[in-house]
Amino acid sequence: MRENYTRKLAPRARELRNGQTPAERKLWFEFLRTYPVKFRRQVPLLGYVLDFYAPSLRLCIELDGRSHDSAEAQVYDAQRSRVLAEAGVQVLRLANAEVEGNFAGVCAGIAGACGGDYRSTPS
């Protein structure tokens, strides 16, 4: 998958890492950063910057805010998911509101997608 790394997007990825949304920050610092499966933040891959990516599982987690609600954005997201799926990357899309309103459920869903179990209660 290293050959699919998009070097020209590295500056944009760095910018996004430094300006995470509140939902991205919460998911990263309260769950993914210490999860047994190694996730990376804002990974440039296949011409896109993925919110979170676990290379060992080829699993991408995308957090969608209100900007993803328009018909145009949904077409773009579907195309993006299709390109990633064709490359063998599974995409798990979650709404920012889910992270804020059902954090334990989001963590359990991610753990399930990783093939693991999540039993403790996140903060």
Secondary structure, DSSP 4 states (H G I P E B T S, - for coil): -GGGB-GGGHHHHHHHHHT--HHHHHHHHHTGGGSSS--EEEEEETTEEEEEEETTTTEEEEEE-GGG-SHHHHHHHHHHHHHHHHTT-EEEEEEHHHHHH-HHHHHHHHHHHTT----SPP-
